[in-house]
Amino acid sequence: MGLNMRMIALGDMGRMAYECEWRGNHPILSIVKFVCKEIPYDYEMGYDPITLSSEDLKCIVGILNNKYLALYLYDEANDDDYYNDIIKPIANEFEAALGLSEEECLDFLFYATY
């Protein structure tokens, strides 16, 4: 059984405004847990999501866009290809979420299940 993660934002009338999924990328969860102030007790069961505000998303984007820090957190130091192929697309997804969060004043729900 692997790690599944999903980040969503709900807009007007509960419509899905944004959705992104990852599988087996544990460093994303580590960064989210590091940045967030409140982590629900049962978040690993997939029932209680972690709420990401625009400030949380800014921190996550800042970490992922710092190549040296991100590679260290992913335990892939000095691997530019890994950064460009794996980490940068994840950073781009969080940047898109940040833009939407600031534009429409949305919080994001981050689910993780093992």
C-alpha positions as CSV (number, residue, x, y, z in Angstrom):
1,M,0.0,0.0,0.0
2,G,1.5,3.4,-1.0
3,L,0.9,7.0,-0.2
4,N,-1.9,8.8,-2.0
5,M,-2.3,12.5,-1.8
6,R,-5.0,14.8,-3.2
7,M,-5.3,18.6,-3.0
8,I,-8.6,20.3,-3.9
9,A,-10.3,23.6,-3.6
10,L,-14.0,24.1,-3.7
11,G,-15.4,27.2,-5.2
12,D,-18.9,28.7,-5.5
13,M,-21.8,26.3,-4.7
14,G,-19.2,23.5,-3.9
15,R,-17.9,23.3,-7.5
16,M,-14.5,21.8,-7.8
17,A,-12.2,24.8,-8.5
18,Y,-8.9,22.9,-8.5
19,E,-7.8,19.3,-8.1
20,C,-4.3,17.7,-8.1
21,E,-3.3,14.1,-7.1
22,W,0.1,12.5,-6.3
23,R,1.0,9.0,-5.5
24,G,4.0,7.8,-3.5
25,N,5.6,11.2,-3.1
26,H,6.3,11.4,0.6
27,P,8.3,14.6,0.6
28,I,5.2,16.6,-0.4
29,L,3.5,15.4,2.7
30,S,6.5,16.2,4.8
31,I,6.6,19.8,3.5
32,V,2.9,20.2,4.0
33,K,3.1,19.0,7.6
34,F,6.2,21.2,8.2
35,V,4.4,24.4,7.0
36,C,0.9,23.9,8.4
37,K,0.0,25.1,11.9
38,E,-2.8,22.6,12.5
39,I,-2.7,19.0,11.5
40,P,-5.9,17.0,12.2
41,Y,-5.3,13.8,14.2
42,D,-6.8,11.5,11.6
43,Y,-5.4,13.1,8.4
44,E,-3.5,9.9,7.5
45,M,-6.8,8.0,7.3
46,G,-8.0,10.3,4.6
47,Y,-11.0,11.6,6.6
48,D,-9.8,14.9,7.9
49,P,-7.9,17.0,5.4
50,I,-5.1,19.5,6.2
51,T,-6.3,23.0,5.3
52,L,-3.8,25.1,3.3
53,S,-4.2,28.8,3.2
54,S,-2.5,31.1,0.7
55,E,0.2,31.8,3.3
56,D,0.8,28.0,3.6
57,L,0.9,27.7,-0.2
58,K,3.4,30.6,-0.4
59,C,5.8,28.7,2.0
60,I,5.4,25.5,0.1
61,V,6.1,27.2,-3.2
62,G,9.1,28.9,-1.7
63,I,10.6,25.6,-0.5
64,L,10.0,23.8,-3.8
65,N,11.4,26.6,-5.9
66,N,14.6,26.6,-3.9
67,K,16.4,23.9,-5.8
68,Y,19.0,23.2,-3.2
69,L,16.6,23.0,-0.3
70,A,14.1,20.9,-2.3
71,L,16.7,18.4,-3.5
72,Y,17.9,18.1,0.1
73,L,14.4,17.4,1.3
74,Y,13.9,14.8,-1.5
75,D,17.3,13.3,-0.6
76,E,18.5,13.9,-4.2
77,A,21.3,16.4,-3.6
78,N,23.1,17.7,-6.8
79,D,20.7,16.0,-9.2
80,D,19.5,18.7,-11.6
81,D,17.6,16.3,-13.7
82,Y,15.6,15.1,-10.7
83,Y,14.7,18.7,-9.8
84,N,13.6,19.6,-13.4
85,D,11.7,16.3,-14.0
86,I,10.1,15.6,-10.6
87,I,10.2,18.6,-8.2
88,K,9.7,21.5,-10.6
89,P,6.4,20.1,-12.0
90,I,5.1,19.7,-8.4
91,A,6.2,23.3,-7.6
92,N,4.3,24.4,-10.7
93,E,1.1,22.7,-9.4
94,F,1.5,24.4,-6.1
95,E,2.1,27.8,-7.8
96,A,-1.1,27.3,-9.8
97,A,-3.0,26.6,-6.6
98,L,-1.4,29.7,-5.0
99,G,-2.6,31.9,-7.9
100,L,-6.1,30.6,-7.6
101,S,-6.0,30.9,-3.8
102,E,-5.1,34.6,-4.0
103,E,-7.4,35.3,-6.9
104,E,-10.5,33.7,-5.6
105,C,-9.7,33.7,-1.8
106,L,-9.9,29.9,-1.6
107,D,-8.4,27.6,1.0
108,F,-7.2,24.2,-0.2
109,L,-7.9,20.8,1.3
110,F,-5.0,18.4,1.3
111,Y,-5.9,14.7,1.8
112,A,-3.3,12.0,2.5
113,T,-3.9,8.2,2.9
114,Y,-1.5,5.4,3.3
